[in-house]
Amino acid sequence: MNEADWLQALMEGFQAEREHSTSRAVSSGEEPLVSVCVPTYHHQPYLAECLNSVLAQKTDFPFEVILGEDESSDGTRELCLEFAARFPGRLRLFLRDRRKSLYTIGNRMRSFNAQWTRLAARGQYVAMCEGDDVWTDPGKLQRQTDVMRADSRIAMTGHPVLVGASADSPDVHRYPSGQKSFLNELADILPENWLATCSLMMTREVAHDPLSWARELYFGDWPMQVAAGQRGKIAFLPETMALYRSHAGGIWSPMSEVEKRRRILVFFEALKGQVSAEMWNAVVRPATARTQLRIAEKQYESGNYVGAVVAMASGVAVAPWPMFRRSALGFVRGAGRG
């Protein structure tokens, strides 16, 4: 599907969508300052915890919760209807028809559910929490909104998250593990995706960007950060306020490291149409070479020596040799010892 056809299908489908339930704030004419978007599909084991954590937010402003349910068959839809009945006036529920929300691009089936959920946002600011994630701090919305209201240059905020099956699982860890600057530019978020979807709050302008250039990618959070960086600053709060749930039923978590990094390479290539040639060469090109090196290392560790050599050669071809020399020589010496 080309870009023009994709955009037409996106907007025509969104305009045809109808709400199952409408929040009291919206129906009474009170404008929510923040919209919380919760796209969900086959999240039945996790969705109640997700929604409870969103509804538990303590704020001094009105916010709406937009729940986009993509016709799940595991009980997720029934749970959405239950929450809409238990919390009348708190949720705006959209029940999708997958005959309309699904589309084919390349050889993959994709869904408009996440985009349609964001397009329904009416708040000045839009926060994201997918249905299998959870917010762990009831002050999260207030903190992020305060930061964005205080500085009009800020187009997005994020923060560290816990990554694991649950907040108390033995293997849970904080991401990103290191410190980041409070205010970040576009160039700071291009080499590495260090902001999880469940940490993001952005302006409505960013949330409503259709991101048509990213329609073939396997993730949407990084392109949203690019859209924010093109419009302003990205603020990083130090508090850990959410859990990004890693589980076998997810899309990203079950992938091998090689598969993940190959998809990152597709993202880097797509950035050629979004950033200047100068920025791509200075920031994205070295990141591409480093990603190829990581693929080479993983391929070598698994015994795929041909794949390791191909990835190494691709990395050397992308980046100037002086930049790549130290890592490349280290890999070659390690392979020689093996």
Secondary structure by P-SEA (a helix, b strand, c coil): ccaaaaaaaaaaaaaacccccccccccccccccbbbbbbbccccccaaaaaaaaaaccccbbbbbbbbbcccccaaaaaaaaaaaacccccbbbbbcccccccccccbbbbaaaaaaaaaccccbbbbbcccccccccaaaaaaaaaaaacccccbbbbbbbbccccccccccccccbbbbcccccccccccccccccccccccccccccccccccccccaaaaaaaaaacbbbbbbcccccccccccccccccccaaaaaaaaaaaaaaccccccaaaaaacaaaaaaaaaaaaaaaaaaacaaaaaaaaaaaaaaacccccaaaaaaaaaaaaaac
